[in-house]
Structure formats: structure tokens, C-alpha cells
Amino acid sequence: MLTPAEERQGKIVELLREKNFLDIRTLTERFDISVATVRRDLDELEEAGLLRRTHGGAVLINQVALDATNAARSAWKQEEKAAIAAVVRGMIVDGDTVMFDSGTTALEVARSLAGRSNLTFISNGLDIVAELTRVEGRSIYTVGGEYFESNRSFGGPLAEQFIRQFNVDKLILNAASIDVDRGLICTVSPVNASVARAMIEVSRRVIVVADHSKFTKSSLSVVAKIDDVGVIVTDAGTKSIIDAAPEKLRKKFIVA
């Protein structure tokens, strides 16, 4: 027979599977227990490898050493990606040079901008370039290098060398995962991370685009610290995680 603590901890894990993130206040109210008891439960569940503690709560562990393909990810969180793209579109002004990191959220942003004139586009993403070239008369540069089918992008040293020849106004940067507790933006592989860092080097303003699912994952390679980017545009599903973050990081977020 389970003890009351074990039964409660099982329910906490079940809730995390539904909500991805739970803050301490929610748990104290849900189970009518003290903050100290909640923290003890979360500590024990983290030790058991069932969740990861964050500032003010916990997230479900979801390791992504290997990311899903673009084909699989393109169908996920479409409504959230469209909302994010609408916000980012308003950040782009005529005359901007916009660089796109490969990825499905950046692809949504590219779709929202493809019809606008007086913009220059650069991308290493095959799907993004295909979307941008649907409209004639645009200034578009494609990043070459080694092709990776998993995210339909070009990377490696040749891509990095090409990227560093530009001076970019805005970078639309994807993230495989964002660790608010540690202040890190991560991606799935060292190759992707190196290309992303080259893009950051040549860009005046870095706009990270990430739906709420990216805040409950862990990825292999660090791209940058949250402090080092301009802004992170996300959807309303991330609000509870942002609210529990340190104040200096909260200022970095815009919720679509």
C-alpha cells in the first residue's frame, strides 16, 4: 500500500504530464500542503529522475539528444507558431536584413514576411528559402555547406564561413530547448550550435522564437545564454514558467 506521500507524488507526476510545468504555489493549493512539503516531494521526485526542479517549481524531464525531423515538427503547435510569427512580424521594419535559422517556427515567421518588399533575407534552411522564393523580386541569400536532412538545413564550417560575411539587422533564431532556471538556450547538436553562434555574431538583434514545449526539454548543445539575446518570443503556454523566473530574465520574454 502506498503512503500518503507516495500517492501525492504520483499525482504530481501525472499533473506534470498534462501541464509540463507546475509551480510550488499551485501544488500547495492543490494538495493543501505546506511549501516545505512540496519542496521535499519535488526533491525526492527529482532524485528519482522523474522531474527537474526549476526556479519556483518543476518541469517534466524530456531529454532530446536527437530532435524530431522537420516533417514531424511542422505539424506541432501550429496555432502557437502562428501567434509567435505575428508578433515577430511587427518587429521587422522596411530595409531590414533578416537572417533565419532553420526550423519550423522560423519557417512560420518567414511565411509571414515573404510578401513584404524592401527586406533582404538570408537562411540556411531549405524549407525557409523555398517559402521565401515563392514571391518574386526579393533579395535572398542561401547559406551553403553540408546538408542535414533531419532539419533540412546547411551547416558545418562552410556554412559558418558564409554567414560571417554578412552584417545582419535581425536574426530569427530557433531553439530546441530553453532552460530558464540555468539561463540557457540550447539546440540538438554541436553542428547546429556552431552555426547558430555564427549567426548571433553577425546580428545586431537576436529574436528567439520558441513555443511552450521548448521549455520542458533538455538538449545537448548550448547556443547562448538568455542574457546574450535580445528577446524570446513565445506563446501563452509558457506564462507560468516565465512568472516563476528571476526578474532579470522575465524582461527578455514577449508572450504572443
C-alpha positions in Angstrom: 0.0 0.0 0.0 1.3 3.5 -0.9 2.0 6.0 1.8 0.1 9.4 1.5 3.4 11.0 0.4 3.9 8.4 -2.4 0.4 8.7 -3.6 0.7 12.5 -3.7 4.0 12.3 -5.5 2.4 10.0 -8.1 -0.3 12.6 -8.7 2.3 15.3 -9.1 4.0 13.4 -11.9 0.6 12.8 -13.6 -0.1 16.6 -13.4 3.2 17.3 -14.9 2.5 15.1 -17.9 -0.6 17.2 -18.5 0.8 20.7 -17.8 4.6 20.3 -18.4 5.3 22.8 -15.6 4.0 23.2 -12.1 4.8 26.0 -9.7 5.1 25.5 -5.9 2.1 27.7 -5.2 -0.2 25.6 -7.4 0.9 22.4 -5.7 0.4 23.8 -2.1 -3.2 24.8 -3.1 -4.0 21.6 -5.0 -2.9 19.2 -2.2 -3.4 21.5 0.8 0.2 21.1 2.0 2.9 23.4 3.1 5.7 24.9 0.9 8.2 22.8 2.8 6.3 19.6 2.0 6.0 20.5 -1.7 9.8 21.1 -1.9 10.5 17.8 -0.2 8.2 16.0 -2.7 9.9 17.7 -5.6 13.4 17.0 -4.3 12.5 13.3 -3.9 11.0 13.1 -7.4 14.0 14.8 -8.9 16.3 12.3 -7.1 14.2 9.5 -8.6 14.7 11.0 -12.1 11.0 11.8 -12.7 11.2 15.6 -13.0 13.6 18.5 -12.9 13.5 21.3 -10.3 13.3 24.8 -11.6 13.1 28.2 -10.0 9.8 28.2 -8.3 8.6 24.7 -9.4 9.4 21.8 -11.6 9.2 20.6 -15.2 8.8 17.1 -16.6 12.1 15.5 -17.8 12.1 15.1 -21.6 15.6 14.6 -23.0 16.1 15.3 -26.6 19.6 14.3 -27.5 18.1 13.7 -31.0 15.5 16.1 -32.3 12.4 15.1 -34.3 12.5 15.7 -38.0 11.2 18.9 -39.6 8.4 16.9 -41.2 7.2 15.7 -37.7 7.7 19.1 -36.0 5.9 21.1 -38.7 2.6 19.7 -37.6 3.2 20.6 -33.9 1.9 23.7 -32.2 0.7 25.4 -35.4 -1.6 27.9 -33.6 1.2 28.9 -31.2 3.7 29.2 -34.0 1.3 31.5 -36.0 0.8 33.7 -32.9 4.6 34.0 -32.4 5.1 34.8 -36.1 2.5 37.6 -36.0 4.4 39.2 -33.1 7.8 38.9 -34.7 6.5 40.3 -38.0 5.8 43.6 -36.2 9.5 43.8 -35.1 10.7 43.8 -38.7 10.9 47.2 -40.5 11.4 48.0 -44.1 15.1 48.0 -45.0 16.0 45.2 -42.6 18.3 42.4 -43.4 16.7 39.3 -41.7 18.6 36.0 -41.2 16.6 32.9 -40.4 17.9 29.9 -38.5 16.4 26.6 -39.8 13.4 25.3 -38.0 9.6 25.2 -38.2 8.9 28.2 -36.0 11.3 30.4 -38.0 9.5 29.0 -41.1 6.2 30.5 -39.9 7.9 33.8 -39.4 9.3 33.6 -43.0 5.8 32.9 -44.3 4.5 36.0 -42.6 7.3 38.1 -44.1 7.5 36.6 -47.6 5.1 39.1 -49.1 6.8 42.2 -47.8 9.1 44.3 -50.0 12.3 46.2 -49.1 13.6 43.3 -47.0 16.8 41.2 -47.5 16.6 37.6 -46.5 19.4 35.1 -45.6 18.8 31.5 -44.4 20.5 28.1 -44.1 17.0 26.4 -44.1 15.9 24.7 -47.3 12.2 25.0 -46.5 12.6 28.6 -45.5 14.3 29.5 -48.7 11.6 27.7 -50.7 9.0 29.7 -48.9 10.7 33.0 -49.5 11.2 32.3 -53.2 7.5 31.9 -53.8 7.3 35.7 -54.2 9.3 37.2 -57.0 11.6 40.3 -56.6 13.0 39.5 -53.2 16.7 39.8 -52.3 17.5 36.3 -50.9 20.9 34.7 -50.0 21.1 31.0 -49.3 23.7 29.6 -46.9 25.6 26.6 -48.3 27.5 23.8 -46.7 26.9 20.2 -45.6 23.2 19.3 -45.9 21.4 17.7 -42.9 18.1 16.0 -43.7 16.8 15.9 -40.1 16.1 19.7 -40.1 16.6 20.3 -43.8 19.4 22.8 -43.3 23.0 23.5 -44.3 25.7 23.6 -41.7 29.4 22.9 -40.9 32.5 25.1 -41.5 31.5 26.2 -45.0 28.1 27.5 -43.7 29.8 29.3 -40.8 32.3 30.9 -43.2 29.5 32.1 -45.5 27.4 33.5 -42.6 30.3 35.6 -41.2 30.4 37.6 -44.4 27.2 39.4 -43.6 26.1 42.2 -41.3 22.5 41.4 -40.2 19.8 43.6 -38.6 17.6 40.8 -37.2 18.2 37.1 -36.6 15.2 34.8 -36.1 16.7 32.0 -34.0 15.1 28.7 -33.2 15.8 26.8 -30.0 15.4 23.0 -29.4 15.1 23.8 -25.7 15.3 26.7 -23.3 16.4 26.2 -19.6 15.1 29.2 -17.8 16.4 28.0 -14.5 20.0 27.9 -15.8 19.5 30.8 -18.3 20.5 28.7 -21.4 19.3 28.4 -25.0 20.2 25.0 -26.4 20.0 23.0 -29.6 20.2 19.4 -30.6 23.8 19.1 -31.8 27.2 20.8 -31.8 27.0 21.4 -35.5 23.7 23.3 -35.1 25.1 25.2 -32.2 28.2 26.4 -34.1 26.0 27.7 -37.0 23.7 29.4 -34.6 26.6 31.1 -32.8 28.0 32.4 -36.1 24.6 33.8 -36.9 24.5 35.5 -33.4 27.9 37.0 -34.0 26.9 38.9 -37.2 23.4 40.0 -36.0 22.5 43.3 -34.3 19.4 41.9 -32.6 18.6 38.3 -31.9 15.0 37.3 -31.7 14.5 33.8 -30.4 11.2 32.0 -31.3 10.1 29.1 -29.2 6.7 27.7 -28.3 6.0 26.5 -24.7 7.0 22.9 -25.4 10.7 24.0 -25.7 10.7 25.0 -22.0 10.2 21.4 -20.8 13.0 19.8 -22.7 16.7 19.3 -22.4 19.1 19.5 -25.4 22.7 18.5 -26.0 24.4 21.7 -27.1 24.4 25.2 -25.6 23.9 28.0 -28.2 23.9 31.1 -25.9 22.8 32.5 -22.6 19.4 34.1 -22.4 21.2 37.2 -21.2 23.0 37.3 -24.6 19.9 37.5 -26.8 17.6 40.4 -27.5 14.2 38.9 -26.8 12.4 35.5 -26.7 9.0 35.4 -28.3 6.8 32.6 -27.0 3.2 31.6 -26.5 0.8 31.9 -23.6 1.5 28.3 -22.5 4.9 29.5 -21.2 3.4 32.2 -18.9 3.6 30.2 -15.6 7.3 29.3 -16.3 8.2 32.9 -17.1 6.3 34.2 -14.0 8.5 31.9 -11.8 11.8 33.1 -13.4 14.2 35.6 -12.0 13.1 39.2 -12.7 16.2 39.9 -14.9 15.2 37.0 -17.2 11.4 37.9 -17.3 12.3 41.1 -19.1 13.6 39.0 -22.0 10.2 37.5 -22.9 7.3 38.5 -25.0 4.2 36.4 -24.9 2.2 36.2 -28.1 
